[in-house]
Amino acid sequence: GFLRMRIAQFLSTIHTETHTVYLTRHGQSEYNKLGKIGGNSGVTDNGLEYAKRLADYAANTICKESGDSPNKARLWTSSLRRTNETAQFIEHPEVDVDGDSWLQMSHRVYRNLDEIFAGEYEGLTYAEVALRHKDEAFLRKVDKIGYRYPRGESYFDIISRLDPLVHELESYREPLLIVSHQAVLRIIFAYLKGMDRRESTKIEIPLHTVIKLTYNGWSTCVAEQIYLGPDVPRNDHAAGIAELNEQAP
């Protein structure tokens, strides 16, 4: 039935050629700076500087994995403002690769890659959630992957909306750069590394860092972190999470 069809569809997309996926969060956003959840804010000056450094890394590393000659490469972002501002300096020249004309880093925007929707808690800090909604803070603490924000999403919702993109990702042979958000990238990282999905919520996806994942479908996926900077000061976000955990009953 349905499950057999989905398995057959997935098996038809995978291959054993070595390929790379590059994951990165957007540059520091205004909400990152304030420690707020969700929203659709733009990037800060630090985030804009990261966008320029990411464009340089994309042009000189991702698009030239094999050396000086260009190779085909792809670009995905979420539909939110901060990821598109982070990708704005990435160039899209038309190149000739092995006799084929290719639009380099053609920008594809997917709502599937949007950050987890926090519903009624959009625009709050985690500290504010902990103070105003202690019961919800406790529920999130005991089952983070299954917890659904009031009128919002859970990690399981992210897994569901990423399903069609994973099928497409597996079919690619070209390097792929994904500019997205922490919760979404946690799930993609855990999938490619073969981790238990319940462990995915603990994965740290740092700002202003590219995570390079190399795999071929058979051997263990190898992860490498490339910090591009600039440094950003520790904000209320991490402190808010700690406070949320401390105040939960």
C-alpha positions, 0 to 999 in steps of 0.5 A: 500500500502507501508505505510500500510505495513510499519506500520504492519511491525513496529507493529510486532516488538514492545513489552511492556517489560521494556528495556533500551537503552544506548546512548553515543557519542564517546570519545573526538576526535582530531576534537572535540579538534580543533572544526572541523566538521565531518571527521574521526579522532581518539580519544584524550588521554581524549577520550581514557580514556573515552573509558576505563571508558565506558568499565568498566561501560558496564561490571559492569552496562549494563551487570549486570543490575539485580545485580551480575549475568550477563544479555544479552547485545548488542553493536552498533557503527557507522563505523567511527574511533572515535566510534570504538576506544571508544568501543575498550576496551569493552569485549565480553565474552561468558556467560551463561544466563538462560541456553543459551550461549550468546556472550556478547556485540557482536560488530555490526557496522552500517554505518547508525549510522555515523555522519551527512555528512557535504559535502564541509564543512567537516574539517572546523570549524563552525566559518570558515563556518560563515565567508566564506559562510554567506548565508549557515549559515543563511539557517542552522540557519532558518531550521536546521533540513531541511538544507542540507550541500552542497554535504552533508546530512540533519537531514532528511537524518539521520532520513531516514537511521535510520528507519531500525535500529529503527525497530530492536531496538524496537524488542530487549529485551536486554539492548543496548549500542549505541556509535555514534555521536551527530546528530544521537543520537539527533534523537534517543533520540527524538524518544524514548522520543516522542519529536517533531523532529524539537526540536531534533536539540536543544538536548545537547548530552555531551561528556563522558556521558552515557544517559540511556533511560528506557521505555516499549512502554506504559509509558513515557520514563525515561532518566538519564545522567551518567557522566563518565569523564574525563573533557575536556576543552571548545573548539572552537566548541561551540564558532563557533556555537555562531559566526555562529548565530551572523553573519547570516543576 
